[in-house]
Amino acid sequence: MVARPPSSVRLLRRVLVVDDDAGALQQLTQLCEREGLEATAASSLAVAQRELTARPFELVIADARSGAALLPSLASPLLVHAPAGDAAALELLEAGAWGRLPAPARAPELRAALRALEERERLRREVGRFRRGPTPAAANADASVGNPGGAAAPPAVSDLGGRILSRAPAMADIVRAVSRYAAHKQTVLVLGESGTGKELVARALHDSGPRAAGPFIPVLCGAIPEALIESELFGHKKGSFTDATRDKLGLFEAATGGTLFLDEVGELPLTVQVKLLRALQEEHIRRLGDVTDIAIDVRVVAATMRDLPAEVAAGRFREDLYYRLNVLSIQLPPLRERTGDLPVLVDGLIARHAARLGLPPPTVSDDAMAIINAYPWPGNVRELENTIERALVLCDGDVIDTEVLPDRLRARGAAAAADASAGAGSPGGIPAMTAGDLSIKKTSRAMEKELIRRALAKTQGNRTNAAKILEISHRALLYKIKEYGLG
């Protein structure tokens, strides 16, 4: 065995490698050992069954023939070692095998599969902890660490690759949903405002499931011109239009064996929606200008911040496609509804970005934290992350104070302080703003920024509808968003 400590693998220790091809068996065993695993080689089905009876394994890697015989009674995840398109391997995946390792195996592909399996195991254990509730030791630790009063604080969620930090029950539900949905091929529709982490969830669904060793291809549907989106998704044949000088592989084909993430799917034109529906229903596509169908093996995750039922009612989105996308769904809450999450998120983001920037992690002053808590965060976690990163760069000492926070946060903090001191005040508390003291010009700007921010929050970032609420032109709103740095 190669004496090498595990790299990214921590929860996997013992793996059984089964293959009747001596060369493939030796190569796979050595690859596993280089990843720090205790690999046991089985050159036949009989040897494999004997080893499985003798002791447990966290993973079994087997050729398709051996895997088919072992799978019905196997308690461990099965990784099928087979070439791309192997029919027996595809049948095993449908029957419940965890994933496929391309043959001949290479270290990067094995490493990716091991990372994905470890992530799934972490997710499973985290969900188990949530279902059981905190242990007495954990409760005592929560009561004593950073909580001198002794009141037990709820534990923070750290999941989906360690990138979600939360104390909100809604986020624990999302972790459970990802764990449940990851193993299946059905389409998942992820809903939520901009900046809530829709791509993060899509990546977790991919990384935690049997397709983790395959490609993850994100597509921002609204960023591709309408004339090109069909070619981008489905490909085209040479000569199918003026600039088609060669055959082009579409993103559906490029994502074979993996996941295609359609971000802002609500922005797809109706003509492309028809082809997408057919691809999802029949698992076949046809390149632009071609006459032959191509079979695809792709898991689709779609996301949108739009109200799709309203888009269906308005005739801008196909009803049949909506129901086909919405087989499984995950609704991400906005940050303003994740009560109590701001301190956890701020600490986590400071630690992450300080390490990336090579800076010692500063603390946050009480005044700065009060402003952060008072702000509604229309841009959600993305806006919070950008704010923390900016504060780290501008912070001179070991404390993030109010002066390194953006103007929009400080204006809201001043308004909140004025509202608190003035009581009920005027409707919405807007006239109570004191950002400009007695200057009409400065205070008017602060009020205008606040009104625009509230309109954008109310319309979930839809600038056309926000302009209507504000009773200004769309062009004027875009100018003011740029002027106030609200984009």
MOGICOR-V986033 format. One record per residue. RES is the residue in three letters. PHI is phi in whole degrees, -180 to 180 (NA if undefined). PSI is psi in radians with two decimals (* if undefined). Layout:
RES PHI PSI
RES PHI PSI
This chain:
MET NA 2.42
VAL -74 2.20
ALA -82 1.55
ARG -139 2.26
PRO -69 2.64
PRO -60 2.50
SER -88 -1.43
SER -98 -0.12
VAL -91 2.20
ARG -127 -0.60
LEU -93 -0.21
LEU -102 2.31
ARG -128 -0.83
ARG -111 2.24
VAL -130 2.42
LEU -104 2.16
VAL -107 2.15
VAL -122 2.14
ASP -166 2.35
ASP -86 -0.05
ASP -90 1.99
ALA -60 -0.69
GLY -66 -0.80
ALA -65 -0.68
LEU -63 -0.79
GLN -65 -0.76
GLN -62 -0.81
LEU -64 -0.74
THR -61 -0.76
GLN -67 -0.68
LEU -61 -0.74
CYS -64 -0.72
GLU -65 -0.62
ARG -66 -0.39
GLU -89 0.16
GLY 84 0.27
LEU -92 2.66
GLU -89 1.72
ALA -98 2.28
THR -112 2.20
ALA -94 2.38
ALA -129 2.03
SER -87 -0.04
SER -153 2.90
LEU -64 -0.67
ALA -64 -0.74
VAL -64 -0.72
ALA -62 -0.78
GLN -64 -0.63
ARG -67 -0.73
GLU -66 -0.70
LEU -67 -0.54
THR -73 -0.58
ALA -75 -0.61
ARG -161 2.82
PRO -82 2.67
PHE -128 2.50
GLU -80 -0.29
LEU -156 2.51
VAL -122 2.21
ILE -111 2.13
ALA -144 2.69
ASP -68 2.89
ALA -61 -0.71
ARG -65 -0.84
SER -66 -0.69
GLY -61 -0.68
ALA -63 -0.62
ALA -76 -0.59
LEU -84 -0.56
LEU -55 -0.77
PRO -57 -0.54
SER -111 0.19
LEU -87 2.27
ALA -92 -0.35
SER -91 2.76
PRO -63 2.47
LEU -110 2.16
LEU -107 2.02
VAL -87 2.18
HIS -95 1.80
ALA -157 2.71
PRO -67 2.81
ALA -61 2.39
GLY 81 0.06
ASP -64 2.11
ALA -63 -0.71
ALA -64 -0.67
ALA -66 -0.70
LEU -63 -0.69
GLU -64 -0.68
LEU -66 -0.68
LEU -63 -0.70
GLU -66 -0.55
ALA -82 -0.16
GLY 126 0.07
ALA -62 2.56
TRP -71 -0.67
GLY -173 3.11
ARG -120 2.35
LEU -105 2.04
PRO -57 2.50
ALA -111 2.35
PRO -72 2.54
ALA -73 2.56
ARG -126 2.73
ALA -58 -0.79
PRO -61 -0.67
GLU -70 -0.70
LEU -65 -0.74
ARG -62 -0.72
ALA -64 -0.71
ALA -66 -0.70
LEU -67 -0.70
ARG -63 -0.74
ALA -65 -0.70
LEU -68 -0.69
GLU -64 -0.70
GLU -63 -0.70
ARG -64 -0.69
GLU -67 -0.71
ARG -60 -0.76
LEU -62 -0.76
ARG -63 -0.73
ARG -68 -0.65
GLU -64 -0.75
VAL -62 -0.70
GLY -61 -0.68
ARG -66 -0.67
PHE -65 -0.69
ARG -69 -0.61
ARG -80 -0.42
GLY 86 2.93
PRO -67 2.50
THR -75 2.82
PRO -56 -0.68
ALA -64 -0.73
ALA -66 -0.69
ALA -63 -0.72
ASN -65 -0.68
ALA -65 -0.74
ASP -62 -0.59
ALA -74 -0.44
SER -102 -0.54
VAL -84 2.06
GLY 64 0.38
ASN -146 1.29
PRO -60 -0.45
GLY -70 -0.28
GLY 92 -0.09
ALA -75 2.28
ALA -72 2.16
ALA -89 2.57
PRO -66 2.55
PRO -68 2.65
ALA -86 2.49
VAL -81 2.28
SER -131 1.70
ASP -147 -3.02
LEU 52 0.97
GLY 80 0.34
GLY 74 0.26
ARG -104 -0.10
ILE -111 2.17
LEU -119 2.14
SER -162 2.67
ARG -114 0.02
ALA -79 2.30
PRO -56 -0.58
ALA -61 -0.61
MET -73 -0.59
ALA -63 -0.64
ASP -64 -0.65
ILE -68 -0.70
VAL -59 -0.75
ARG -64 -0.72
ALA -64 -0.75
VAL -61 -0.77
SER -60 -0.70
ARG -74 -0.69
TYR -84 -0.39
ALA -60 -0.60
ALA -77 -0.15
HIS -110 2.79
LYS -92 -0.19
GLN -58 2.60
THR -65 2.44
VAL -119 2.32
LEU -106 2.06
VAL -102 2.13
LEU -114 2.57
GLY 160 2.83
GLU -67 2.89
SER -61 2.34
GLY 88 0.10
THR -87 -0.15
GLY 104 0.60
LYS -67 -0.72
GLU -68 -0.59
LEU -58 -0.77
VAL -66 -0.72
ALA -61 -0.74
ARG -65 -0.65
ALA -66 -0.70
LEU -60 -0.68
HIS -72 -0.88
ASP -68 -0.44
SER -93 -0.01
GLY -116 -3.05
PRO -71 -0.16
ARG -97 0.17
ALA -60 -0.55
ALA -76 -0.22
GLY -88 3.13
PRO -75 2.60
PHE -115 2.00
ILE -118 1.89
PRO -87 2.47
VAL -131 2.10
LEU -89 1.74
CYS -60 -0.64
GLY -75 -0.21
ALA -91 -0.16
ILE -101 2.24
PRO -55 2.54
GLU -58 -0.59
ALA -69 -0.32
LEU -109 -0.26
ILE -61 -0.67
GLU -65 -0.75
SER -65 -0.69
GLU -63 -0.75
LEU -78 -0.75
PHE -111 -0.13
GLY 83 3.05
HIS -151 2.83
LYS -96 2.61
LYS -55 2.29
GLY 86 0.02
SER -72 -0.38
PHE -153 3.09
THR -54 -0.82
ASP -93 0.14
ALA -83 1.45
THR -87 -0.13
ARG -156 2.88
ASP -65 2.49
LYS -126 2.28
LEU -78 2.24
GLY -81 2.88
LEU -68 -0.49
PHE -62 -0.76
GLU -69 -0.68
ALA -64 -0.47
ALA -91 0.17
THR -55 2.28
GLY 84 -0.05
GLY -132 -2.48
THR -128 2.36
LEU -108 2.09
PHE -103 1.95
LEU -96 1.64
ASP -81 2.41
GLU 53 0.94
VAL -63 -0.39
GLY -66 -0.22
GLU -94 0.03
LEU -68 2.41
PRO -67 2.71
LEU -59 -0.63
THR -63 -0.64
VAL -78 -0.54
GLN -58 -0.63
VAL -62 -0.82
LYS -69 -0.61
LEU -64 -0.75
LEU -59 -0.78
ARG -64 -0.72
ALA -62 -0.72
LEU -70 -0.68
GLN -76 -0.75
GLU -104 -0.16
GLU 54 0.67
HIS -137 2.60
ILE -129 2.90
ARG -133 2.16
ARG -63 2.63
LEU -61 2.19
GLY 86 0.03
ASP -101 2.88
VAL -119 0.03
THR -115 2.38
ASP -82 2.62
ILE -122 2.22
ALA -73 2.47
ILE -127 2.64
ASP -129 1.47
VAL -134 2.39
ARG -95 2.17
VAL -102 2.22
VAL -116 2.18
ALA -115 2.67
ALA -143 2.65
THR -161 2.64
MET -100 -0.04
ARG -81 2.76
ASP -86 1.63
LEU -63 -0.70
PRO -57 -0.66
ALA -68 -0.67
GLU -65 -0.65
VAL -63 -0.82
ALA -61 -0.56
ALA -85 -0.05
GLY 81 0.23
ARG -96 -0.16
PHE -142 2.37
ARG -70 2.33
GLU -66 -0.73
ASP -65 -0.61
LEU -70 -0.66
TYR -58 -0.82
TYR -68 -0.55
ARG -72 -0.60
LEU -74 -0.58
ASN -90 0.73
VAL -67 -0.88
LEU -125 2.53
SER -139 2.65
ILE -133 2.15
GLN -103 2.04
LEU -90 2.22
PRO -76 2.58
PRO -69 2.79
LEU -61 -0.59
ARG -65 -0.31
GLU -98 -0.06
ARG -93 1.28
THR -55 2.25
GLY 83 0.02
ASP -84 -0.35
LEU -59 -0.82
PRO -61 -0.70
VAL -65 -0.79
LEU -66 -0.75
VAL -60 -0.81
ASP -61 -0.78
GLY -65 -0.72
LEU -69 -0.65
ILE -61 -0.81
ALA -62 -0.74
ARG -67 -0.89
HIS -78 -0.51
ALA -64 -0.73
ALA -64 -0.71
ARG -66 -0.66
LEU -86 -0.07
GLY 70 0.62
LEU -115 2.61
PRO -69 2.38
PRO -69 2.12
PRO -81 2.92
THR -94 2.99
VAL -114 2.26
SER -68 2.77
ASP -61 -0.70
ASP -65 -0.74
ALA -66 -0.69
MET -68 -0.60
ALA -64 -0.69
ILE -67 -0.73
ILE -61 -0.72
ASN -69 -0.52
ALA -80 -0.34
TYR -81 2.44
PRO -81 -0.17
TRP 51 1.13
PRO -63 -0.46
GLY -87 0.06
ASN 59 -2.57
VAL -64 -0.57
ARG -62 -0.76
GLU -66 -0.71
LEU -63 -0.75
GLU -62 -0.77
ASN -63 -0.65
THR -65 -0.76
ILE -66 -0.72
GLU -63 -0.73
ARG -62 -0.77
ALA -63 -0.65
LEU -64 -0.69
VAL -70 -0.69
LEU -86 -0.29
CYS -71 2.22
ASP -87 -0.65
GLY -108 -2.52
ASP -106 0.32
VAL -134 2.26
ILE -85 2.00
ASP -112 -3.13
THR -64 -0.53
GLU -69 -0.32
VAL -95 0.04
LEU -86 2.60
PRO -62 2.73
ASP -57 -0.66
ARG -64 -0.59
LEU -72 -0.75
ARG -68 -0.60
ALA -64 -0.72
ARG -67 -0.67
GLY -63 -0.70
ALA -65 -0.69
ALA -65 -0.72
ALA -65 -0.71
ALA -65 -0.70
ALA -66 -0.72
ASP -61 -0.72
ALA -65 -0.66
SER -81 -0.46
ALA -92 -0.12
GLY 78 -2.39
ALA -64 -0.80
GLY 64 -2.70
SER -85 2.92
PRO -56 2.21
GLY 77 -0.14
GLY 75 0.09
ILE -67 -0.81
PRO -63 -0.24
ALA -82 -0.02
MET -59 2.46
THR -125 0.34
ALA -60 -0.55
GLY -108 0.32
ASP 54 -2.09
LEU -100 0.18
SER -82 2.05
ILE -62 -0.70
LYS -63 -0.86
LYS -68 -0.74
THR -68 -0.62
SER -64 -0.70
ARG -64 -0.74
ALA -63 -0.71
MET -65 -0.73
GLU -64 -0.77
LYS -59 -0.75
GLU -65 -0.72
LEU -64 -0.74
ILE -65 -0.73
ARG -62 -0.74
ARG -67 -0.67
ALA -65 -0.71
LEU -66 -0.69
ALA -65 -0.71
LYS -66 -0.61
THR -96 0.19
GLN 56 0.70
GLY 86 0.03
ASN -76 1.87
ARG -73 -0.53
THR -64 -0.82
ASN -69 -0.61
ALA -63 -0.70
ALA -62 -0.66
LYS -65 -0.74
ILE -63 -0.71
LEU -78 -0.21
GLU 62 0.74
ILE -131 2.93
SER -73 2.71
HIS -60 -0.69
ARG -64 -0.74
ALA -64 -0.67
LEU -64 -0.77
LEU -60 -0.69
TYR -64 -0.78
LYS -70 -0.61
ILE -61 -0.73
LYS -68 -0.72
GLU -63 -0.71
TYR -92 -0.01
GLY 68 0.64
LEU -98 0.03
GLY -76 *
